[in-house]
Every structure is written in structure tokens, then in C-alpha cells.
Amino acid sequence: MRKIDKRDRAVLFRERLAEAMRRHGVSGSALARDTGVDRSTISQLLAPEGTRMPNAHFAADAAAVLGVSTDWLLGLTDRPERPGDLVDAAVRMTTAERSSIEDRILDWHREAQGYKIRHVPATMPDMLKTEAVLRWEYQAHLGRTPDQAIGAMQDRLDWLRSGSSDYEIALPLHEIITFAEGVGYWSGLDAGVRADQLARLATFSREHFPGVRLFLFDARRVFSAPLTVFGPLLAVLYIGRFHLAFRESTRVRSLTQQFDWLVREAEVDARDVPDRIDALRGRIHQNIT
């Protein structure tokens, strides 16, 4: 840390104290009352030609009253946020009820307009599902009706079709295979509905390439939790009822690298995904006939 002359530090403290008071609408009298000092002490600290520095007790109390960090007031950092506020801004946990979270997700997409968006869904992305699949999937959902799911799907699909951002999706290959076979999570879903869904997915992948690129990775070799990276601005991990949203640049960069690793190790490249999906759909038709 560079050494600051006492007079320069006093000037910086005075400017920052005045700025914080102005920003929060706190008068000299109110600050004196809330910090337990005389009004004259505040006047001396704010005097244009003064060189007086506060004691540690006042600096801490003033920072608490004004909602800034003590280090910032004293010129030890350029970040005015308090440490707890910095942590909260860097990593924020939000509830993820499906009936209310979609507006927030769409806002995040709009915020990242023009940047590449990277997405690892838990299953096939809702925005690429047919209405029939969504109705089957959400008919027993505790926090969301099928109509809500369809409306949210349409909103995000409209955004995706607008071409506002390049979009990459990395999906485990077994998710597509188990869907085609109608086993596990998809057990009980009508074969015709599954065939129509795969046809839609293949067609969309062809028509919107390269603006939208779908990669399939082998989850036995590489793995990722559900994740969306909104350009350099934000990365969100989905952990069920909660979302972990990261805005600190180092965390966002690390999660971007996680996604790019999935793409590099993909079993099926985006150019080949439509053909692979068509092959799986062909097996459904063979079983139907």
C-alpha cells in the first residue's frame, strides 16, 4: 500500500466523509448525535483547510452510521462497501420457487444482452420443451402450474429467438438418451410426445446454429451442477430451492472456465447434435411400429 502524507489523508477523509453524509442525507448535527461527539468536532473534521484526523472510535461509529467501511473513510481502500456488504454482493442466495423465479432469470438474460450466455440445465432446457412435455412434467409440481411453465418457456424462447446474445448449452448425453427411451425421470411419458420433442430439439438446433449451440457431454467423464453464466457479469448455480448468484469477477471467470471445459470435452459437438437426436428419434418410431 502506498504511503499517504498526513495532510493528503486528512483531505481524503474530509472529502469522503462529506460525500457519505451527502449521499445518505445525514447532517452534521445528526452525525454528531448518532456518534456521540460535539457538533464542533464534525465542523473541524469538515473544515476546508483542516488537517485533523478522527480517532478510531469516531471513524468506526461514523462508518456504521453512514453505511460505509471504516477503511474507505480513512483512505485505506477505494471500495466504500462494508466487508459484509461486499460478500453479500459477490455471492447472493435467493429462493428459487419456480412460480416466481422466472422473472428474475429473464431479467438476468436481459442484463447480459450482447454477451455470450452459457447454460448447463438440470434436464432438457425448459425453453426448448414442447407444451405437451411441460404439461406432463409440471402436472404434479408443488410450486408451479403447467400454464406457468408454458408461459415462462415462451418468454425465454422469444428472448432466445431475438438473437440478443450467443447462447451455448451443455447437456449430459444421458439426459437425451433416457428421454428418448422413456426411462428414469421420463418414465410414463408417451412415446409420441417424446418423438415430437426430439424433432423440435433437432430442428431448433439446426435452424439457430451457430447463434444457439447445443453440446452433449459424457457425465461419466466430466460433470457439472446446473449452472448459467451471464457473460462476465454473473454466474448462477441452481441447487434446488435456492440459487447461488456470483458477481465477483474471479468466481464468474472460474465458472466460465468450468463451462468451457465441458464444451472442450463434449462427446457430441454442436454441429453433430441434430443428427444424433434424429437417430434417437428414429428408434422411438421403430418401437412404435
RODRENMAR-924542 format. One record per residue (C-alpha): residue number from 1; residue in three letters; x, y, z. Coordinates in steps of 0.02 Angstrom, whole numbers. Layout:
<nodes>
<node><k>NUM</k><r>ALA</r><px>X</px><py>Y</py><pz>Z</pz></node>
...
</nodes>
This chain:
<nodes>
<node><k>1</k><r>MET</r><px>0</px><py>0</py><pz>0</pz></node>
<node><k>2</k><r>ARG</r><px>69</px><py>169</py><pz>-48</pz></node>
<node><k>3</k><r>LYS</r><px>109</px><py>288</py><pz>94</pz></node>
<node><k>4</k><r>ILE</r><px>-2</px><py>442</py><pz>102</pz></node>
<node><k>5</k><r>ASP</r><px>52</px><py>606</py><pz>179</pz></node>
<node><k>6</k><r>LYS</r><px>-46</px><py>653</py><pz>336</pz></node>
<node><k>7</k><r>ARG</r><px>-113</px><py>812</py><pz>256</pz></node>
<node><k>8</k><r>ASP</r><px>-169</px><py>718</py><pz>100</pz></node>
<node><k>9</k><r>ARG</r><px>-251</px><py>584</py><pz>206</pz></node>
<node><k>10</k><r>ALA</r><px>-346</px><py>717</py><pz>303</pz></node>
<node><k>11</k><r>VAL</r><px>-408</px><py>794</py><pz>140</pz></node>
<node><k>12</k><r>LEU</r><px>-463</px><py>622</py><pz>77</pz></node>
<node><k>13</k><r>PHE</r><px>-553</px><py>584</py><pz>241</pz></node>
<node><k>14</k><r>ARG</r><px>-641</px><py>753</py><pz>237</pz></node>
<node><k>15</k><r>GLU</r><px>-698</px><py>728</py><pz>58</pz></node>
<node><k>16</k><r>ARG</r><px>-760</px><py>552</py><pz>89</pz></node>
<node><k>17</k><r>LEU</r><px>-848</px><py>597</py><pz>250</pz></node>
<node><k>18</k><r>ALA</r><px>-938</px><py>740</py><pz>163</pz></node>
<node><k>19</k><r>GLU</r><px>-981</px><py>629</py><pz>15</pz></node>
<node><k>20</k><r>ALA</r><px>-1054</px><py>493</py><pz>126</pz></node>
<node><k>21</k><r>MET</r><px>-1154</px><py>620</py><pz>228</pz></node>
<node><k>22</k><r>ARG</r><px>-1223</px><py>697</py><pz>69</pz></node>
<node><k>23</k><r>ARG</r><px>-1265</px><py>528</py><pz>-9</pz></node>
<node><k>24</k><r>HIS</r><px>-1359</px><py>470</py><pz>145</pz></node>
<node><k>25</k><r>GLY</r><px>-1438</px><py>637</py><pz>186</pz></node>
<node><k>26</k><r>VAL</r><px>-1355</px><py>648</py><pz>357</pz></node>
<node><k>27</k><r>SER</r><px>-1324</px><py>822</py><pz>428</pz></node>
<node><k>28</k><r>GLY</r><px>-1179</px><py>871</py><pz>539</pz></node>
<node><k>29</k><r>SER</r><px>-1294</px><py>884</py><pz>688</pz></node>
<node><k>30</k><r>ALA</r><px>-1368</px><py>712</py><pz>655</pz></node>
<node><k>31</k><r>LEU</r><px>-1196</px><py>634</py><pz>635</pz></node>
<node><k>32</k><r>ALA</r><px>-1137</px><py>714</py><pz>796</pz></node>
<node><k>33</k><r>ARG</r><px>-1289</px><py>648</py><pz>888</pz></node>
<node><k>34</k><r>ASP</r><px>-1276</px><py>472</py><pz>818</pz></node>
<node><k>35</k><r>THR</r><px>-1089</px><py>458</py><pz>852</pz></node>
<node><k>36</k><r>GLY</r><px>-1093</px><py>542</py><pz>1023</pz></node>
<node><k>37</k><r>VAL</r><px>-975</px><py>686</py><pz>984</pz></node>
<node><k>38</k><r>ASP</r><px>-994</px><py>875</py><pz>988</pz></node>
<node><k>39</k><r>ARG</r><px>-1056</px><py>966</py><pz>834</pz></node>
<node><k>40</k><r>SER</r><px>-893</px><py>1066</py><pz>838</pz></node>
<node><k>41</k><r>THR</r><px>-794</px><py>904</py><pz>811</pz></node>
<node><k>42</k><r>ILE</r><px>-889</px><py>872</py><pz>649</pz></node>
<node><k>43</k><r>SER</r><px>-860</px><py>1051</py><pz>595</pz></node>
<node><k>44</k><r>GLN</r><px>-673</px><py>1037</py><pz>625</pz></node>
<node><k>45</k><r>LEU</r><px>-662</px><py>874</py><pz>528</pz></node>
<node><k>46</k><r>LEU</r><px>-755</px><py>952</py><pz>381</pz></node>
<node><k>47</k><r>ALA</r><px>-662</px><py>1119</py><pz>385</pz></node>
<node><k>48</k><r>PRO</r><px>-590</px><py>1154</py><pz>209</pz></node>
<node><k>49</k><r>GLU</r><px>-414</px><py>1191</py><pz>271</pz></node>
<node><k>50</k><r>GLY</r><px>-414</px><py>1073</py><pz>418</pz></node>
<node><k>51</k><r>THR</r><px>-287</px><py>935</py><pz>444</pz></node>
<node><k>52</k><r>ARG</r><px>-371</px><py>849</py><pz>589</pz></node>
<node><k>53</k><r>MET</r><px>-393</px><py>661</py><pz>579</pz></node>
<node><k>54</k><r>PRO</r><px>-526</px><py>569</py><pz>681</pz></node>
<node><k>55</k><r>ASN</r><px>-489</px><py>445</py><pz>819</pz></node>
<node><k>56</k><r>ALA</r><px>-525</px><py>262</py><pz>784</pz></node>
<node><k>57</k><r>HIS</r><px>-684</px><py>262</py><pz>889</pz></node>
<node><k>58</k><r>PHE</r><px>-765</px><py>405</py><pz>791</pz></node>
<node><k>59</k><r>ALA</r><px>-708</px><py>335</py><pz>622</pz></node>
<node><k>60</k><r>ALA</r><px>-790</px><py>167</py><pz>661</pz></node>
<node><k>61</k><r>ASP</r><px>-951</px><py>247</py><pz>726</pz></node>
<node><k>62</k><r>ALA</r><px>-964</px><py>367</py><pz>578</pz></node>
<node><k>63</k><r>ALA</r><px>-938</px><py>224</py><pz>456</pz></node>
<node><k>64</k><r>ALA</r><px>-1076</px><py>124</py><pz>540</pz></node>
<node><k>65</k><r>VAL</r><px>-1197</px><py>271</py><pz>536</pz></node>
<node><k>66</k><r>LEU</r><px>-1160</px><py>311</py><pz>354</pz></node>
<node><k>67</k><r>GLY</r><px>-1160</px><py>130</py><pz>293</pz></node>
<node><k>68</k><r>VAL</r><px>-981</px><py>131</py><pz>227</pz></node>
<node><k>69</k><r>SER</r><px>-821</px><py>44</py><pz>279</pz></node>
<node><k>70</k><r>THR</r><px>-701</px><py>124</py><pz>402</pz></node>
<node><k>71</k><r>ASP</r><px>-556</px><py>82</py><pz>286</pz></node>
<node><k>72</k><r>TRP</r><px>-638</px><py>182</py><pz>146</pz></node>
<node><k>73</k><r>LEU</r><px>-663</px><py>335</py><pz>256</pz></node>
<node><k>74</k><r>LEU</r><px>-480</px><py>329</py><pz>307</pz></node>
<node><k>75</k><r>GLY</r><px>-417</px><py>307</py><pz>129</pz></node>
<node><k>76</k><r>LEU</r><px>-358</px><py>127</py><pz>151</pz></node>
<node><k>77</k><r>THR</r><px>-469</px><py>60</py><pz>11</pz></node>
<node><k>78</k><r>ASP</r><px>-564</px><py>126</py><pz>-139</pz></node>
<node><k>79</k><r>ARG</r><px>-716</px><py>17</py><pz>-103</pz></node>
<node><k>80</k><r>PRO</r><px>-844</px><py>106</py><pz>8</pz></node>
<node><k>81</k><r>GLU</r><px>-943</px><py>-52</py><pz>45</pz></node>
<node><k>82</k><r>ARG</r><px>-926</px><py>-136</py><pz>213</pz></node>
<node><k>83</k><r>PRO</r><px>-847</px><py>-309</py><pz>211</pz></node>
<node><k>84</k><r>GLY</r><px>-1014</px><py>-394</py><pz>242</pz></node>
<node><k>85</k><r>ASP</r><px>-1095</px><py>-296</py><pz>101</pz></node>
<node><k>86</k><r>LEU</r><px>-953</px><py>-345</py><pz>-17</pz></node>
<node><k>87</k><r>VAL</r><px>-981</px><py>-529</py><pz>23</pz></node>
<node><k>88</k><r>ASP</r><px>-1168</px><py>-511</py><pz>1</pz></node>
<node><k>89</k><r>ALA</r><px>-1144</px><py>-426</py><pz>-168</pz></node>
<node><k>90</k><r>ALA</r><px>-1019</px><py>-557</py><pz>-226</pz></node>
<node><k>91</k><r>VAL</r><px>-1121</px><py>-710</py><pz>-176</pz></node>
<node><k>92</k><r>ARG</r><px>-1308</px><py>-697</py><pz>-150</pz></node>
<node><k>93</k><r>MET</r><px>-1426</px><py>-839</py><pz>-108</pz></node>
<node><k>94</k><r>THR</r><px>-1603</px><py>-816</py><pz>-172</pz></node>
<node><k>95</k><r>THR</r><px>-1755</px><py>-927</py><pz>-155</pz></node>
<node><k>96</k><r>ALA</r><px>-1799</px><py>-1017</py><pz>-314</pz></node>
<node><k>97</k><r>GLU</r><px>-1984</px><py>-1054</py><pz>-310</pz></node>
<node><k>98</k><r>ARG</r><px>-2024</px><py>-1097</py><pz>-490</pz></node>
<node><k>99</k><r>SER</r><px>-2180</px><py>-987</py><pz>-492</pz></node>
<node><k>100</k><r>SER</r><px>-2082</px><py>-827</py><pz>-456</pz></node>
<node><k>101</k><r>ILE</r><px>-1902</px><py>-855</py><pz>-508</pz></node>
<node><k>102</k><r>GLU</r><px>-1932</px><py>-845</py><pz>-695</pz></node>
<node><k>103</k><r>ASP</r><px>-1946</px><py>-655</py><pz>-695</pz></node>
<node><k>104</k><r>ARG</r><px>-1777</px><py>-644</py><pz>-609</pz></node>
<node><k>105</k><r>ILE</r><px>-1698</px><py>-765</py><pz>-733</pz></node>
<node><k>106</k><r>LEU</r><px>-1766</px><py>-666</py><pz>-880</pz></node>
<node><k>107</k><r>ASP</r><px>-1700</px><py>-506</py><pz>-802</pz></node>
<node><k>108</k><r>TRP</r><px>-1528</px><py>-586</py><pz>-790</pz></node>
<node><k>109</k><r>HIS</r><px>-1538</px><py>-631</py><pz>-975</pz></node>
<node><k>110</k><r>ARG</r><px>-1584</px><py>-453</py><pz>-1021</pz></node>
<node><k>111</k><r>GLU</r><px>-1444</px><py>-383</py><pz>-912</pz></node>
<node><k>112</k><r>ALA</r><px>-1319</px><py>-490</py><pz>-1009</pz></node>
<node><k>113</k><r>GLN</r><px>-1385</px><py>-438</py><pz>-1180</pz></node>
<node><k>114</k><r>GLY</r><px>-1244</px><py>-441</py><pz>-1306</pz></node>
<node><k>115</k><r>TYR</r><px>-1135</px><py>-560</py><pz>-1204</pz></node>
<node><k>116</k><r>LYS</r><px>-1121</px><py>-748</py><pz>-1229</pz></node>
<node><k>117</k><r>ILE</r><px>-1231</px><py>-845</py><pz>-1111</pz></node>
<node><k>118</k><r>ARG</r><px>-1176</px><py>-1019</py><pz>-1057</pz></node>
<node><k>119</k><r>HIS</r><px>-1304</px><py>-1139</py><pz>-984</pz></node>
<node><k>120</k><r>VAL</r><px>-1299</px><py>-1311</py><pz>-904</pz></node>
<node><k>121</k><r>PRO</r><px>-1480</px><py>-1362</py><pz>-870</pz></node>
<node><k>122</k><r>ALA</r><px>-1536</px><py>-1494</py><pz>-745</pz></node>
<node><k>123</k><r>THR</r><px>-1631</px><py>-1583</py><pz>-884</pz></node>
<node><k>124</k><r>MET</r><px>-1676</px><py>-1526</py><pz>-1058</pz></node>
<node><k>125</k><r>PRO</r><px>-1695</px><py>-1335</py><pz>-1055</pz></node>
<node><k>126</k><r>ASP</r><px>-1875</px><py>-1285</py><pz>-1019</pz></node>
<node><k>127</k><r>MET</r><px>-1869</px><py>-1154</py><pz>-1156</pz></node>
<node><k>128</k><r>LEU</r><px>-1842</px><py>-1291</py><pz>-1288</pz></node>
<node><k>129</k><r>LYS</r><px>-1977</px><py>-1409</py><pz>-1224</pz></node>
<node><k>130</k><r>THR</r><px>-2145</px><py>-1435</py><pz>-1308</pz></node>
<node><k>131</k><r>GLU</r><px>-2304</px><py>-1388</py><pz>-1218</pz></node>
<node><k>132</k><r>ALA</r><px>-2350</px><py>-1572</py><pz>-1204</pz></node>
<node><k>133</k><r>VAL</r><px>-2188</px><py>-1612</py><pz>-1113</pz></node>
<node><k>134</k><r>LEU</r><px>-2209</px><py>-1463</py><pz>-996</pz></node>
<node><k>135</k><r>ARG</r><px>-2388</px><py>-1511</py><pz>-954</pz></node>
<node><k>136</k><r>TRP</r><px>-2335</px><py>-1688</py><pz>-913</pz></node>
<node><k>137</k><r>GLU</r><px>-2185</px><py>-1631</py><pz>-813</pz></node>
<node><k>138</k><r>TYR</r><px>-2269</px><py>-1496</py><pz>-708</pz></node>
<node><k>139</k><r>GLN</r><px>-2438</px><py>-1575</py><pz>-677</pz></node>
<node><k>140</k><r>ALA</r><px>-2383</px><py>-1630</py><pz>-503</pz></node>
<node><k>141</k><r>HIS</r><px>-2258</px><py>-1490</py><pz>-467</pz></node>
<node><k>142</k><r>LEU</r><px>-2277</px><py>-1411</py><pz>-295</pz></node>
<node><k>143</k><r>GLY</r><px>-2229</px><py>-1234</py><pz>-341</pz></node>
<node><k>144</k><r>ARG</r><px>-2281</px><py>-1210</py><pz>-521</pz></node>
<node><k>145</k><r>THR</r><px>-2428</px><py>-1250</py><pz>-634</pz></node>
<node><k>146</k><r>PRO</r><px>-2410</px><py>-1313</py><pz>-813</pz></node>
<node><k>147</k><r>ASP</r><px>-2480</px><py>-1149</py><pz>-880</pz></node>
<node><k>148</k><r>GLN</r><px>-2350</px><py>-1051</py><pz>-781</pz></node>
<node><k>149</k><r>ALA</r><px>-2212</px><py>-1163</py><pz>-851</pz></node>
<node><k>150</k><r>ILE</r><px>-2276</px><py>-1140</py><pz>-1029</pz></node>
<node><k>151</k><r>GLY</r><px>-2287</px><py>-951</py><pz>-1009</pz></node>
<node><k>152</k><r>ALA</r><px>-2110</px><py>-942</py><pz>-940</pz></node>
<node><k>153</k><r>MET</r><px>-2048</px><py>-1056</py><pz>-1080</pz></node>
<node><k>154</k><r>GLN</r><px>-2124</px><py>-943</py><pz>-1212</pz></node>
<node><k>155</k><r>ASP</r><px>-2049</px><py>-786</py><pz>-1135</pz></node>
<node><k>156</k><r>ARG</r><px>-1874</px><py>-859</py><pz>-1133</pz></node>
<node><k>157</k><r>LEU</r><px>-1894</px><py>-937</py><pz>-1306</pz></node>
<node><k>158</k><r>ASP</r><px>-1945</px><py>-767</py><pz>-1376</pz></node>
<node><k>159</k><r>TRP</r><px>-1790</px><py>-692</py><pz>-1298</pz></node>
<node><k>160</k><r>LEU</r><px>-1682</px><py>-832</py><pz>-1368</pz></node>
<node><k>161</k><r>ARG</r><px>-1752</px><py>-809</py><pz>-1544</pz></node>
<node><k>162</k><r>SER</r><px>-1718</px><py>-623</py><pz>-1536</pz></node>
<node><k>163</k><r>GLY</r><px>-1532</px><py>-659</py><pz>-1558</pz></node>
<node><k>164</k><r>SER</r><px>-1485</px><py>-535</py><pz>-1421</pz></node>
<node><k>165</k><r>SER</r><px>-1343</px><py>-648</py><pz>-1363</pz></node>
<node><k>166</k><r>ASP</r><px>-1250</px><py>-802</py><pz>-1420</pz></node>
<node><k>167</k><r>TYR</r><px>-1310</px><py>-949</py><pz>-1319</pz></node>
<node><k>168</k><r>GLU</r><px>-1217</px><py>-1110</py><pz>-1279</pz></node>
<node><k>169</k><r>ILE</r><px>-1299</px><py>-1257</py><pz>-1191</pz></node>
<node><k>170</k><r>ALA</r><px>-1202</px><py>-1405</py><pz>-1122</pz></node>
<node><k>171</k><r>LEU</r><px>-1312</px><py>-1554</py><pz>-1080</pz></node>
<node><k>172</k><r>PRO</r><px>-1266</px><py>-1729</py><pz>-1018</pz></node>
<node><k>173</k><r>LEU</r><px>-1289</px><py>-1854</py><pz>-1160</pz></node>
<node><k>174</k><r>HIS</r><px>-1379</px><py>-1975</py><pz>-1046</pz></node>
<node><k>175</k><r>GLU</r><px>-1518</px><py>-1845</py><pz>-1021</pz></node>
<node><k>176</k><r>ILE</r><px>-1561</px><py>-1857</py><pz>-1206</pz></node>
<node><k>177</k><r>ILE</r><px>-1544</px><py>-2047</py><pz>-1209</pz></node>
<node><k>178</k><r>THR</r><px>-1654</px><py>-2077</py><pz>-1056</pz></node>
<node><k>179</k><r>PHE</r><px>-1783</px><py>-1956</py><pz>-1127</pz></node>
<node><k>180</k><r>ALA</r><px>-1786</px><py>-2049</py><pz>-1293</pz></node>
<node><k>181</k><r>GLU</r><px>-1804</px><py>-2216</py><pz>-1203</pz></node>
<node><k>182</k><r>GLY</r><px>-1936</px><py>-2150</py><pz>-1083</pz></node>
<node><k>183</k><r>VAL</r><px>-1849</px><py>-2216</py><pz>-927</pz></node>
<node><k>184</k><r>GLY</r><px>-1800</px><py>-2144</py><pz>-759</pz></node>
<node><k>185</k><r>TYR</r><px>-1863</px><py>-1966</py><pz>-738</pz></node>
<node><k>186</k><r>TRP</r><px>-1960</px><py>-1981</py><pz>-902</pz></node>
<node><k>187</k><r>SER</r><px>-2043</px><py>-2146</py><pz>-863</pz></node>
<node><k>188</k><r>GLY</r><px>-2226</px><py>-2142</py><pz>-915</pz></node>
<node><k>189</k><r>LEU</r><px>-2210</px><py>-2004</py><pz>-1045</pz></node>
<node><k>190</k><r>ASP</r><px>-2298</px><py>-2053</py><pz>-1207</pz></node>
<node><k>191</k><r>ALA</r><px>-2182</px><py>-2109</py><pz>-1347</pz></node>
<node><k>192</k><r>GLY</r><px>-2265</px><py>-1992</py><pz>-1473</pz></node>
<node><k>193</k><r>VAL</r><px>-2237</px><py>-1843</py><pz>-1358</pz></node>
<node><k>194</k><r>ARG</r><px>-2055</px><py>-1893</py><pz>-1340</pz></node>
<node><k>195</k><r>ALA</r><px>-2033</px><py>-1909</py><pz>-1527</pz></node>
<node><k>196</k><r>ASP</r><px>-2111</px><py>-1737</py><pz>-1557</pz></node>
<node><k>197</k><r>GLN</r><px>-1997</px><py>-1661</py><pz>-1425</pz></node>
<node><k>198</k><r>LEU</r><px>-1841</px><py>-1733</py><pz>-1504</pz></node>
<node><k>199</k><r>ALA</r><px>-1897</px><py>-1671</py><pz>-1675</pz></node>
<node><k>200</k><r>ARG</r><px>-1918</px><py>-1497</py><pz>-1605</pz></node>
<node><k>201</k><r>LEU</r><px>-1748</px><py>-1502</py><pz>-1520</pz></node>
<node><k>202</k><r>ALA</r><px>-1660</px><py>-1560</py><pz>-1679</pz></node>
<node><k>203</k><r>THR</r><px>-1748</px><py>-1432</py><pz>-1788</pz></node>
<node><k>204</k><r>PHE</r><px>-1711</px><py>-1289</py><pz>-1669</pz></node>
<node><k>205</k><r>SER</r><px>-1528</px><py>-1339</py><pz>-1658</pz></node>
<node><k>206</k><r>ARG</r><px>-1512</px><py>-1336</py><pz>-1848</pz></node>
<node><k>207</k><r>GLU</r><px>-1610</px><py>-1176</py><pz>-1880</pz></node>
<node><k>208</k><r>HIS</r><px>-1525</px><py>-1071</py><pz>-1746</pz></node>
<node><k>209</k><r>PHE</r><px>-1345</px><py>-1131</py><pz>-1764</pz></node>
<node><k>210</k><r>PRO</r><px>-1223</px><py>-1050</py><pz>-1732</pz></node>
<node><k>211</k><r>GLY</r><px>-1316</px><py>-921</py><pz>-1628</pz></node>
<node><k>212</k><r>VAL</r><px>-1376</px><py>-1063</py><pz>-1516</pz></node>
<node><k>213</k><r>ARG</r><px>-1257</px><py>-1209</py><pz>-1494</pz></node>
<node><k>214</k><r>LEU</r><px>-1302</px><py>-1369</py><pz>-1401</pz></node>
<node><k>215</k><r>PHE</r><px>-1162</px><py>-1484</py><pz>-1343</pz></node>
<node><k>216</k><r>LEU</r><px>-1182</px><py>-1656</py><pz>-1266</pz></node>
<node><k>217</k><r>PHE</r><px>-1053</px><py>-1716</py><pz>-1139</pz></node>
<node><k>218</k><r>ASP</r><px>-1023</px><py>-1885</py><pz>-1059</pz></node>
<node><k>219</k><r>ALA</r><px>-1063</px><py>-1865</py><pz>-874</pz></node>
<node><k>220</k><r>ARG</r><px>-956</px><py>-2017</py><pz>-833</pz></node>
<node><k>221</k><r>ARG</r><px>-804</px><py>-1917</py><pz>-889</pz></node>
<node><k>222</k><r>VAL</r><px>-849</px><py>-1738</py><pz>-844</pz></node>
<node><k>223</k><r>PHE</r><px>-980</px><py>-1664</py><pz>-730</pz></node>
<node><k>224</k><r>SER</r><px>-1065</px><py>-1500</py><pz>-688</pz></node>
<node><k>225</k><r>ALA</r><px>-1204</px><py>-1444</py><pz>-574</pz></node>
<node><k>226</k><r>PRO</r><px>-1344</px><py>-1344</py><pz>-658</pz></node>
<node><k>227</k><r>LEU</r><px>-1267</px><py>-1176</py><pz>-700</pz></node>
<node><k>228</k><r>THR</r><px>-1290</px><py>-1019</py><pz>-804</pz></node>
<node><k>229</k><r>VAL</r><px>-1152</px><py>-893</py><pz>-839</pz></node>
<node><k>230</k><r>PHE</r><px>-1216</px><py>-725</py><pz>-900</pz></node>
<node><k>231</k><r>GLY</r><px>-1065</px><py>-657</py><pz>-992</pz></node>
<node><k>232</k><r>PRO</r><px>-937</px><py>-580</py><pz>-873</pz></node>
<node><k>233</k><r>LEU</r><px>-1074</px><py>-509</py><pz>-762</pz></node>
<node><k>234</k><r>LEU</r><px>-1149</px><py>-650</py><pz>-663</pz></node>
<node><k>235</k><r>ALA</r><px>-1145</px><py>-838</py><pz>-635</pz></node>
<node><k>236</k><r>VAL</r><px>-1287</px><py>-934</py><pz>-554</pz></node>
<node><k>237</k><r>LEU</r><px>-1285</px><py>-1109</py><pz>-479</pz></node>
<node><k>238</k><r>TYR</r><px>-1453</px><py>-1195</py><pz>-459</pz></node>
<node><k>239</k><r>ILE</r><px>-1464</px><py>-1304</py><pz>-303</pz></node>
<node><k>240</k><r>GLY</r><px>-1649</px><py>-1342</py><pz>-290</pz></node>
<node><k>241</k><r>ARG</r><px>-1747</px><py>-1218</py><pz>-186</pz></node>
<node><k>242</k><r>PHE</r><px>-1607</px><py>-1090</py><pz>-192</pz></node>
<node><k>243</k><r>HIS</r><px>-1497</px><py>-1003</py><pz>-319</pz></node>
<node><k>244</k><r>LEU</r><px>-1318</px><py>-952</py><pz>-281</pz></node>
<node><k>245</k><r>ALA</r><px>-1281</px><py>-796</py><pz>-383</pz></node>
<node><k>246</k><r>PHE</r><px>-1099</px><py>-742</py><pz>-401</pz></node>
<node><k>247</k><r>ARG</r><px>-1049</px><py>-569</py><pz>-463</pz></node>
<node><k>248</k><r>GLU</r><px>-867</px><py>-564</py><pz>-407</pz></node>
<node><k>249</k><r>SER</r><px>-762</px><py>-571</py><pz>-566</pz></node>
<node><k>250</k><r>THR</r><px>-645</px><py>-710</py><pz>-509</pz></node>
<node><k>251</k><r>ARG</r><px>-791</px><py>-826</py><pz>-467</pz></node>
<node><k>252</k><r>VAL</r><px>-879</px><py>-786</py><pz>-631</pz></node>
<node><k>253</k><r>ARG</r><px>-719</px><py>-821</py><pz>-727</pz></node>
<node><k>254</k><r>SER</r><px>-694</px><py>-988</py><pz>-638</pz></node>
<node><k>255</k><r>LEU</r><px>-870</px><py>-1045</py><pz>-678</pz></node>
<node><k>256</k><r>THR</r><px>-848</px><py>-988</py><pz>-858</pz></node>
<node><k>257</k><r>GLN</r><px>-694</px><py>-1099</py><pz>-867</pz></node>
<node><k>258</k><r>GLN</r><px>-796</px><py>-1242</py><pz>-795</pz></node>
<node><k>259</k><r>PHE</r><px>-922</px><py>-1225</py><pz>-936</pz></node>
<node><k>260</k><r>ASP</r><px>-790</px><py>-1206</py><pz>-1072</pz></node>
<node><k>261</k><r>TRP</r><px>-709</px><py>-1366</py><pz>-1006</pz></node>
<node><k>262</k><r>LEU</r><px>-874</px><py>-1458</py><pz>-1034</pz></node>
<node><k>263</k><r>VAL</r><px>-879</px><py>-1394</py><pz>-1213</pz></node>
<node><k>264</k><r>ARG</r><px>-699</px><py>-1445</py><pz>-1248</pz></node>
<node><k>265</k><r>GLU</r><px>-734</px><py>-1619</py><pz>-1181</pz></node>
<node><k>266</k><r>ALA</r><px>-905</px><py>-1636</py><pz>-1264</pz></node>
<node><k>267</k><r>GLU</r><px>-946</px><py>-1808</py><pz>-1332</pz></node>
<node><k>268</k><r>VAL</r><px>-1055</px><py>-1731</py><pz>-1469</pz></node>
<node><k>269</k><r>ASP</r><px>-1010</px><py>-1565</py><pz>-1550</pz></node>
<node><k>270</k><r>ALA</r><px>-1147</px><py>-1437</py><pz>-1584</pz></node>
<node><k>271</k><r>ARG</r><px>-1137</px><py>-1470</py><pz>-1772</pz></node>
<node><k>272</k><r>ASP</r><px>-1174</px><py>-1655</py><pz>-1746</pz></node>
<node><k>273</k><r>VAL</r><px>-1309</px><py>-1641</py><pz>-1613</pz></node>
<node><k>274</k><r>PRO</r><px>-1460</px><py>-1633</py><pz>-1732</pz></node>
<node><k>275</k><r>ASP</r><px>-1408</px><py>-1794</py><pz>-1818</pz></node>
<node><k>276</k><r>ARG</r><px>-1381</px><py>-1883</py><pz>-1652</pz></node>
<node><k>277</k><r>ILE</r><px>-1553</px><py>-1827</py><pz>-1592</pz></node>
<node><k>278</k><r>ASP</r><px>-1633</px><py>-1883</py><pz>-1756</pz></node>
<node><k>279</k><r>ALA</r><px>-1555</px><py>-2055</py><pz>-1733</pz></node>
<node><k>280</k><r>LEU</r><px>-1631</px><py>-2070</py><pz>-1559</pz></node>
<node><k>281</k><r>ARG</r><px>-1800</px><py>-2013</py><pz>-1626</pz></node>
<node><k>282</k><r>GLY</r><px>-1789</px><py>-2148</py><pz>-1760</pz></node>
<node><k>283</k><r>ARG</r><px>-1776</px><py>-2280</py><pz>-1626</pz></node>
<node><k>284</k><r>ILE</r><px>-1938</px><py>-2218</py><pz>-1547</pz></node>
<node><k>285</k><r>HIS</r><px>-2029</px><py>-2233</py><pz>-1714</pz></node>
<node><k>286</k><r>GLN</r><px>-1960</px><py>-2409</py><pz>-1737</pz></node>
<node><k>287</k><r>ASN</r><px>-2026</px><py>-2460</py><pz>-1567</pz></node>
<node><k>288</k><r>ILE</r><px>-2196</px><py>-2382</py><pz>-1602</pz></node>
<node><k>289</k><r>THR</r><px>-2215</px><py>-2475</py><pz>-1766</pz></node>
</nodes>
